Amino acid sequence: EASLARDAHFDLRFENFNVGFRLVMNFSRYLGADTPEQRAMRELFRDLRFREAVSYAIDREGIARAAFPGPLLRPWYGGYPSGSPMYDESVVRTFPYDPARARQLLQELGFRDTNGDGIVNWPAGGPLAGQNLVIEVLVSADVQAAVEIGQALLPLLRDAGIDLRLRVLQGGPLSERVNAGQFEWWIQRVDQATPDVHMSTFGPEALDAPSWHRAGPGGRRDLLPFEEEMARLMQEAKFAVEPARRREIFREILRLSTHNVYTVGIYEMRRGLAVHKELRNIPV
């Protein structure tokens, strides 16, 4: 409102949706997976049905409205933010809020609430057999919006039968945990909307990327089939000079990412920029 006043000394502009918050799950089998229990958890995250269940369990509209009512936030389903020049809504797979579908998918994976406490239990035959499905999610204490998203996810995931535990860490310790692969889930703010420039933010462009599927010692990494295709496309994009072909490549990467729930987008938002009126010719 202040920017609209007659005596305002600045203009306030809002760009397209080019900032987002997403939930990432650790896919690595060889980095930070040192115990049978950790390895079982990683195998669960690598199963598409589980990632779909989590995505269906999230009320993105509700979280966005609670965070900031109005037109500046909207649900996001992963991939790159819609303000990206490489974005194509026609290939994006969306997940409406459907906790019943989430619970059904967990049942298909063998998870049942066997003790009546509202949390599903691991199926028999593994190192976590019979235990509650408890997952830790890391958030940065420096990013209040991420903390609020984590708090909003707790009851939503519990309704689906998942006991989510929020761990708030300062930036340094959080980065150390992520870089060492010592995490299960992580709520991450994405400030890049240019996958052709910041490939490592969106896929397996190198052995140390993305942050949720880094290679282990000796470069060991078992990419999922869709990740292998994403990696191939990203290498091609580095040398593709035709603009039309580059758009095709990143359109397909977006399709692969959202159809396989590579990341669980929560919401995306417009970035605001206040520009003093004494300045001229400032590009949007």
C-alpha positions in Angstrom: 0.0 0.0 0.0 2.8 2.4 0.8 4.1 2.2 -2.8 0.7 3.3 -4.1 0.6 6.6 -2.1 1.1 9.8 -4.0 4.2 10.7 -2.1 5.8 7.3 -2.4 9.4 7.5 -3.2 9.6 3.9 -4.7 7.8 1.6 -7.1 7.0 -2.0 -6.1 7.1 -4.5 -8.8 6.4 -8.2 -8.7 8.0 -10.7 -11.1 6.6 -14.0 -12.3 6.6 -17.1 -10.0 10.3 -17.8 -9.8 10.8 -18.8 -6.2 9.6 -22.0 -4.6 9.7 -24.3 -1.6 10.0 -28.0 -2.1 10.4 -31.2 -0.1 13.2 -33.4 -1.2 13.8 -37.1 -0.2 17.2 -38.6 0.0 17.6 -41.2 -2.8 21.3 -42.1 -2.2 22.1 -45.7 -1.4 25.8 -45.1 -0.8 26.1 -41.7 0.9 24.9 -41.4 4.5 23.1 -44.8 4.4 25.3 -46.7 6.9 22.8 -48.9 8.6 20.2 -51.4 7.4 17.5 -49.1 8.8 18.8 -46.1 6.8 19.1 -48.2 3.7 15.5 -49.4 4.1 14.3 -45.8 4.4 16.2 -44.8 1.2 14.6 -47.7 -0.7 11.2 -46.5 0.4 11.9 -43.0 -0.9 13.0 -44.4 -4.2 9.6 -46.1 -4.7 7.4 -43.9 -6.8 4.2 -45.0 -5.0 5.5 -43.6 -1.8 6.4 -40.3 -3.3 3.0 -40.1 -4.9 1.4 -40.9 -1.5 3.3 -38.0 0.1 2.3 -35.6 -2.7 -1.4 -36.5 -2.4 -1.2 -36.0 1.4 -0.2 -32.3 1.1 -2.8 -29.6 1.0 -0.8 -27.1 -1.1 -3.7 -24.6 -1.4 -4.2 -24.5 2.4 -0.5 -24.1 3.1 -0.2 -21.3 0.6 -3.2 -19.5 1.9 -2.0 -19.7 5.4 1.5 -18.5 4.5 0.3 -15.4 2.6 -3.3 -15.0 1.4 -3.6 -13.5 -2.0 -2.2 -13.8 -5.5 1.5 -13.9 -4.7 1.6 -17.6 -3.7 0.2 -20.7 -5.4 0.6 -24.5 -5.3 3.7 -25.9 -6.9 4.3 -29.5 -8.0 8.1 -29.5 -8.4 10.3 -29.3 -11.5 11.1 -25.6 -12.0 9.0 -22.6 -11.0 6.4 -21.6 -13.5 8.1 -18.3 -14.1 10.9 -20.1 -15.8 11.3 -19.6 -19.6 11.6 -23.4 -19.8 8.3 -24.1 -18.1 5.5 -25.8 -19.9 2.3 -26.4 -17.8 1.0 -28.9 -20.3 3.6 -31.5 -19.2 3.3 -31.0 -15.5 1.7 -33.7 -13.4 -0.4 -32.3 -10.5 -1.5 -33.9 -7.3 -4.8 -32.7 -5.8 -5.1 -33.0 -2.0 -6.4 -36.5 -1.5 -5.4 -38.1 1.9 -7.5 -41.1 1.2 -5.5 -41.8 -1.9 -2.3 -41.3 0.1 -3.4 -43.9 2.6 -4.4 -46.3 -0.1 -0.9 -46.1 -1.7 0.8 -46.7 1.6 -1.4 -49.8 2.1 -0.3 -51.0 -1.4 3.3 -50.7 -0.1 2.4 -53.0 2.8 2.0 -50.3 5.5 -0.7 -50.9 8.1 -1.6 -49.3 11.4 -1.2 -52.4 13.4 -1.3 -50.9 16.9 -4.1 -48.4 16.5 -2.1 -45.2 17.2 -2.8 -43.6 13.8 0.7 -44.2 12.4 1.3 -47.0 9.9 3.8 -49.6 10.7 6.5 -51.1 8.5 5.7 -54.4 6.9 7.3 -57.6 8.0 10.5 -58.8 6.5 12.8 -55.9 6.9 15.0 -54.2 9.5 12.2 -51.8 10.5 9.5 -54.4 10.6 6.6 -53.5 12.9 8.0 -50.1 13.8 6.0 -46.8 13.2 6.8 -45.0 10.0 8.8 -42.1 11.5 10.6 -39.7 9.1 12.8 -36.7 10.1 12.6 -33.5 8.0 15.3 -30.9 8.2 14.6 -27.2 7.9 16.7 -24.1 8.1 16.3 -21.9 11.2 17.3 -19.0 8.9 14.3 -19.5 6.6 11.1 -18.9 8.6 8.9 -19.9 5.7 10.5 -23.3 5.6 9.9 -23.8 9.3 6.2 -22.8 8.9 5.9 -25.3 6.0 7.4 -28.0 8.1 4.9 -27.3 10.9 2.0 -27.3 8.5 3.1 -30.7 7.1 3.1 -32.4 10.5 -0.7 -32.9 10.8 -1.1 -33.4 7.1 1.3 -36.3 7.0 0.0 -37.7 10.3 -3.5 -37.9 8.7 -2.0 -40.1 6.1 -0.3 -42.3 8.7 3.3 -40.8 8.7 4.9 -39.5 11.9 6.9 -36.6 10.6 9.6 -35.2 13.0 10.7 -31.6 12.4 14.4 -30.8 13.1 15.3 -27.1 12.8 19.0 -26.4 12.2 21.2 -23.4 11.6 22.5 -22.9 8.1 26.0 -24.3 8.8 25.0 -27.6 10.5 22.2 -28.0 8.0 24.5 -27.8 5.0 27.0 -30.2 6.7 24.2 -32.8 7.1 22.9 -32.4 3.6 26.4 -32.5 2.0 27.2 -35.7 4.0 23.9 -37.3 3.0 22.9 -37.5 6.6 19.2 -36.6 6.2 16.0 -38.2 5.3 13.9 -35.3 4.0 14.8 -31.6 3.6 12.6 -28.6 3.0 14.5 -26.4 0.5 13.9 -22.9 -0.9 14.6 -22.7 -4.6 15.7 -19.3 -5.9 16.6 -20.3 -9.5 14.1 -20.6 -12.3 16.7 -21.2 -15.1 17.4 -24.9 -15.3 19.6 -24.3 -18.3 22.0 -22.3 -16.1 21.5 -24.0 -12.7 21.1 -27.6 -13.8 22.4 -29.1 -10.6 19.4 -27.5 -8.7 17.0 -29.7 -10.8 18.7 -33.0 -11.6 21.7 -35.3 -11.8 23.9 -33.0 -13.8 27.1 -34.1 -11.9 28.1 -36.7 -9.3 27.5 -34.2 -6.5 24.1 -33.2 -7.8 21.3 -33.0 -7.0 21.6 -32.5 -3.3 19.2 -35.3 -2.6 21.0 -37.9 -4.7 24.8 -37.3 -4.4 27.2 -40.1 -5.3 28.9 -42.0 -2.5 32.5 -42.9 -2.1 34.2 -43.8 -5.4 31.4 -42.1 -7.3 28.9 -44.9 -6.7 25.3 -44.0 -7.5 22.3 -46.0 -8.7 20.3 -43.5 -10.7 16.6 -44.5 -11.2 15.7 -45.0 -14.9 14.1 -41.6 -15.2 17.1 -40.0 -13.6 19.4 -41.7 -16.2 17.3 -40.1 -18.9 17.4 -36.7 -17.2 21.2 -37.0 -16.9 21.5 -37.8 -20.6 19.3 -34.8 -21.5 21.3 -32.5 -19.3 24.5 -33.5 -21.0 23.0 -32.9 -24.4 21.7 -29.5 -23.3 25.2 -28.4 -22.5 26.1 -28.6 -26.2 22.8 -27.9 -27.8 22.9 -24.5 -29.7 19.5 -24.5 -31.3 17.0 -22.7 -29.1 14.1 -24.9 -30.1 16.0 -28.1 -29.2 17.0 -26.6 -25.8 13.4 -25.9 -25.1 12.4 -29.4 -26.1 15.1 -30.8 -23.7 14.0 -28.9 -20.7 10.4 -29.5 -21.4 11.1 -33.2 -21.3 13.2 -32.8 -18.1 10.2 -31.0 -16.5 7.9 -33.9 -17.6 10.2 -36.5 -16.2 10.6 -34.6 -12.9 6.9 -34.0 -12.2 5.6 -37.3 -13.4 8.1 -39.2 -11.2 7.7 -36.8 -8.2 11.4 -36.2 -8.2 10.8 -33.4 -5.7 7.6 -32.6 -3.9 6.8 -29.0 -4.6 4.8 -27.1 -1.9 4.2 -23.6 -3.2 5.8 -21.0 -5.5 5.8 -17.3 -5.1 6.4 -14.0 -6.9 9.5 -12.1 -6.0 9.0 -8.4 -5.2 11.4 -5.6 -6.0 11.2 -2.1 -4.7 12.9 0.5 -7.0 13.5 4.1 -5.9 11.8 6.5 -8.3 15.0 8.5 -8.8 16.3 5.5 -10.8 15.4 5.1 -14.4 15.4 2.3 -17.1 15.5 -0.5 -14.5 14.5 -3.7 -16.4 11.7 -5.8 -14.9 
